Amino acid sequence: MKKVLYICSQNRLRSPTAEQVFSTWKGLEVTSAGTNHDAENPLTPEVLEWADSIVVMERAHRNKIQKKFRPSLNGKRIVCLEIPDEYEYMDPDLIRLLEARVPKFLPAGAFNGT
């Protein structure tokens, strides 16, 4: 089971959408967090250590994580999707973007189980 962590700023729109979209995929365990201190689910060293894969929405998220949590990364790769903060939770356009950009970073055995 591959553990995937999705990250945005507030953990209110983009990363929870990604978590919801990929929660039904076989072979994946997913969660989400936010880089801001007042995020719905703030990013912690523990959740970074839990993750096998880290997926961020913007370069600013990757930079913030690399600065603040470097010891917790243990050399893990951070994938940046380049998805701007202009979508609502479960926005159909956001879902299409996620479904187009994320699967190539998932393990070969992961697939949509719905």
Backbone bond lengths (Angstrom), bond angles and torsions (degrees), N, CA, C in turn:
res aa  C-N    CA-C-N  psi(-1)  N-CA   C-N-CA  omega(-1)  CA-C   N-CA-C  phi
1 M - - - 1.452 - - 1.528 108.20 -
2 K 1.309 116.55 120.57 1.463 122.80 179.78 1.522 109.12 -87.61
3 K 1.330 117.18 130.06 1.468 122.71 -179.47 1.521 109.38 -98.56
4 V 1.345 115.75 118.12 1.463 121.21 -175.94 1.527 109.44 -117.29
5 L 1.320 115.37 129.86 1.461 123.02 178.93 1.519 109.05 -110.43
6 Y 1.340 116.64 124.66 1.470 122.92 177.03 1.523 108.55 -104.53
7 I 1.341 116.04 134.57 1.461 120.51 -173.66 1.527 111.00 -132.31
8 C 1.345 114.96 135.40 1.467 122.21 167.76 1.525 106.39 -136.27
9 S 1.317 118.28 -161.02 1.463 120.54 -175.62 1.526 113.15 -79.16
10 Q 1.317 116.58 -57.34 1.466 121.92 -173.62 1.528 114.49 -99.84
11 N 1.328 117.51 -10.46 1.460 121.94 -177.05 1.533 110.19 57.27
12 R 1.331 115.16 41.89 1.467 119.94 179.24 1.524 112.46 -119.87
13 L 1.344 118.11 -27.19 1.464 120.23 -172.95 1.532 112.70 -124.93
14 R 1.322 117.04 -69.95 1.469 119.96 -172.86 1.518 114.10 -72.11
15 S 1.327 118.04 -54.53 1.471 117.98 -176.67 1.529 112.80 -67.63
16 P 1.348 120.72 -36.76 1.473 117.93 174.70 1.531 112.45 -66.10
17 T 1.333 116.67 -30.76 1.465 119.30 175.32 1.520 109.48 -65.07
18 A 1.319 117.16 -46.25 1.472 120.73 178.16 1.523 110.47 -60.01
19 E 1.316 116.82 -42.93 1.467 120.27 178.52 1.525 110.34 -59.63
20 Q 1.316 116.97 -45.37 1.458 121.32 -179.56 1.532 111.26 -64.56
21 V 1.326 117.02 -46.54 1.470 121.67 -177.88 1.520 111.34 -60.24
22 F 1.322 117.45 -44.20 1.466 120.42 -174.64 1.524 113.96 -93.91
23 S 1.314 117.74 0.62 1.470 120.80 179.29 1.525 112.26 -66.93
24 T 1.323 118.06 -21.95 1.468 121.22 -179.16 1.522 112.51 -94.46
25 W 1.310 116.67 -1.46 1.459 119.24 -178.52 1.528 110.34 -76.20
26 K 1.311 115.98 133.70 1.463 122.48 177.87 1.528 109.60 -68.93
27 G 1.312 116.24 138.71 1.456 121.61 177.81 1.514 114.14 87.78
28 L 1.338 117.38 2.15 1.456 120.41 -179.22 1.516 111.53 -122.16
29 E 1.316 114.69 144.56 1.462 122.72 166.64 1.523 103.76 -120.80
30 V 1.327 118.17 126.16 1.462 120.92 -172.28 1.522 112.04 -127.15
31 T 1.322 114.62 154.09 1.452 122.51 171.67 1.521 107.31 -153.46
32 S 1.329 115.93 174.43 1.462 119.66 179.42 1.515 109.88 -142.99
33 A 1.329 114.47 160.99 1.463 121.08 -179.61 1.522 108.91 -156.31
34 G 1.337 115.05 169.41 1.455 121.11 178.85 1.515 111.39 -122.16
35 T 1.322 116.37 149.88 1.467 120.43 -178.59 1.522 112.69 -80.70
36 N 1.319 118.40 -21.43 1.463 120.67 -179.09 1.524 111.20 -78.13
37 H 1.328 116.46 148.14 1.466 120.86 -177.88 1.528 112.22 -63.79
38 D 1.338 117.64 -25.42 1.470 120.85 179.93 1.531 112.63 -100.88
39 A 1.319 117.39 20.60 1.464 121.94 178.53 1.528 110.11 -64.57
40 E 1.318 115.39 157.59 1.472 120.58 176.76 1.525 110.46 -55.17
41 N 1.316 116.12 -46.35 1.463 123.11 177.82 1.537 105.72 -130.53
42 P 1.340 118.05 91.31 1.468 120.15 -175.90 1.529 112.29 -64.64
43 L 1.317 114.88 143.18 1.451 121.99 177.96 1.521 110.44 -64.43
44 T 1.323 116.13 136.13 1.465 121.88 178.87 1.531 109.57 -129.88
45 P 1.319 117.34 159.83 1.467 119.60 174.89 1.530 111.57 -57.83
46 E 1.333 116.59 -36.36 1.468 120.29 -177.50 1.521 112.10 -63.09
47 V 1.331 117.08 -43.34 1.468 118.97 -178.69 1.534 110.36 -70.51
48 L 1.325 118.29 -32.87 1.463 120.66 175.03 1.526 110.75 -65.40
49 E 1.317 116.55 -41.60 1.463 120.56 179.10 1.529 111.14 -66.84
50 W 1.345 117.29 -32.98 1.465 122.73 177.86 1.525 111.47 -63.14
51 A 1.340 116.84 -38.73 1.461 122.36 -170.82 1.525 113.15 -73.32
52 D 1.340 114.14 140.07 1.467 120.68 169.38 1.525 109.22 -86.54
53 S 1.337 116.08 -35.50 1.465 122.70 -179.05 1.524 109.20 -129.89
54 I 1.330 115.13 140.84 1.460 121.33 179.90 1.525 107.76 -121.67
55 V 1.334 115.39 124.07 1.459 121.39 -177.92 1.525 108.36 -121.72
56 V 1.338 116.64 119.82 1.462 121.40 179.23 1.522 109.63 -110.16
57 M 1.320 115.47 157.32 1.462 120.56 -178.96 1.522 113.43 -84.19
58 E 1.353 117.61 -31.94 1.468 121.61 -176.94 1.526 110.54 -138.50
59 R 1.320 115.62 158.64 1.470 120.94 178.15 1.515 111.63 -59.05
60 A 1.334 116.86 -35.15 1.476 120.17 -179.85 1.526 110.74 -59.31
61 H 1.330 117.28 -35.07 1.468 120.32 177.94 1.528 110.31 -66.57
62 R 1.327 116.03 -44.51 1.469 119.75 179.18 1.527 109.97 -60.80
63 N 1.338 116.75 -45.28 1.465 120.32 -179.13 1.528 111.52 -61.34
64 K 1.329 116.39 -43.80 1.463 121.08 -179.60 1.537 110.80 -62.85
65 I 1.315 116.62 -42.37 1.469 121.35 179.62 1.526 110.46 -64.88
66 Q 1.329 116.12 -45.13 1.462 119.48 -178.53 1.523 111.87 -64.18
67 K 1.327 117.74 -33.18 1.463 121.16 178.15 1.524 111.86 -75.17
68 K 1.320 115.65 -49.44 1.460 120.67 -170.61 1.530 113.92 -84.24
69 F 1.326 117.63 -30.17 1.468 120.53 -171.64 1.524 113.79 -123.41
70 R 1.319 118.64 22.57 1.465 120.78 -175.86 1.538 113.64 -48.49
71 P 1.335 120.23 -45.41 1.467 119.37 -179.20 1.539 113.61 -61.75
72 S 1.317 117.34 -26.68 1.469 120.62 -178.31 1.518 112.83 -84.70
73 L 1.306 117.70 -9.22 1.462 120.44 -176.71 1.523 112.70 -80.22
74 N 1.317 116.92 -29.24 1.466 121.33 178.48 1.526 112.14 48.47
75 G 1.332 117.14 41.25 1.456 121.22 177.56 1.518 115.23 75.40
76 K 1.327 117.83 9.65 1.464 120.50 -179.31 1.520 110.70 -68.16
77 R 1.313 115.42 144.60 1.453 122.06 177.44 1.527 109.68 -79.10
78 I 1.324 115.15 139.70 1.454 120.88 175.67 1.523 107.73 -112.23
79 V 1.320 116.44 119.62 1.463 122.16 179.55 1.524 108.72 -92.51
80 C 1.328 116.88 131.34 1.463 121.96 178.27 1.523 109.25 -108.80
81 L 1.338 116.03 125.01 1.463 121.59 -177.60 1.524 114.04 -88.73
82 E 1.338 117.94 -12.34 1.468 121.63 -178.55 1.537 111.47 56.45
83 I 1.327 116.39 48.19 1.465 121.78 177.23 1.526 107.86 -108.78
84 P 1.344 117.17 112.65 1.470 120.81 -177.42 1.529 112.51 -70.36
85 D 1.313 114.59 163.32 1.470 121.54 -178.39 1.530 109.83 -83.77
86 E 1.325 115.29 72.23 1.461 119.65 -179.37 1.523 111.95 -137.22
87 Y 1.311 116.45 22.91 1.458 121.60 -178.01 1.525 110.94 -125.22
88 E 1.310 115.56 151.15 1.454 122.21 173.98 1.532 108.59 -89.06
89 Y 1.306 115.93 166.33 1.463 121.60 176.82 1.528 109.45 -59.51
90 M 1.312 116.23 129.25 1.468 124.93 178.84 1.531 113.18 61.20
91 D 1.322 117.49 25.06 1.461 122.22 174.53 1.532 108.18 -59.63
92 P 1.329 118.52 129.13 1.470 120.48 -178.76 1.539 113.43 -56.12
93 D 1.333 117.49 -35.22 1.468 119.82 177.67 1.528 111.20 -67.78
94 L 1.318 117.08 -38.63 1.460 121.48 176.57 1.526 110.05 -64.75
95 I 1.304 117.30 -43.63 1.473 120.92 178.65 1.521 110.44 -59.94
96 R 1.326 117.53 -43.69 1.470 121.01 178.55 1.534 110.84 -61.29
97 L 1.337 116.46 -43.05 1.466 119.79 177.94 1.528 111.36 -61.29
98 L 1.312 116.09 -46.62 1.463 120.34 179.81 1.521 110.97 -61.18
99 E 1.326 116.74 -45.52 1.469 120.53 -179.30 1.524 111.99 -66.39
100 A 1.329 117.44 -24.75 1.459 121.08 177.93 1.525 112.17 -83.29
101 R 1.337 117.18 -34.37 1.471 120.39 -171.60 1.524 115.66 -98.74
102 V 1.312 118.45 -29.76 1.469 120.51 -172.44 1.529 114.60 -80.50
103 P 1.337 120.58 -43.87 1.473 119.81 -171.60 1.523 115.97 -52.88
104 K 1.322 119.00 -32.28 1.470 119.78 -179.27 1.530 112.45 -66.40
105 F 1.334 117.03 -15.17 1.464 120.94 178.53 1.528 112.55 -99.53
106 L 1.318 116.53 -0.39 1.465 121.44 -178.60 1.522 109.73 -93.75
107 P 1.333 117.33 158.98 1.466 119.60 178.74 1.528 110.98 -63.52
108 A 1.314 115.47 153.06 1.469 121.47 -176.19 1.521 112.83 -56.57
109 G 1.323 117.98 -30.91 1.463 120.98 -177.64 1.520 114.67 -81.40
110 A 1.321 118.16 -7.16 1.465 120.96 -178.36 1.522 109.31 -79.89
111 F 1.333 116.11 135.76 1.461 119.97 177.38 1.516 109.09 -153.86
112 N 1.312 114.93 159.04 1.451 122.18 -179.66 1.527 109.01 -68.65
113 G 1.327 115.61 116.91 1.457 120.70 -176.37 1.506 114.80 -88.77
114 T 1.334 118.62 2.01 1.459 120.32 -178.62 1.499 112.08 -88.40
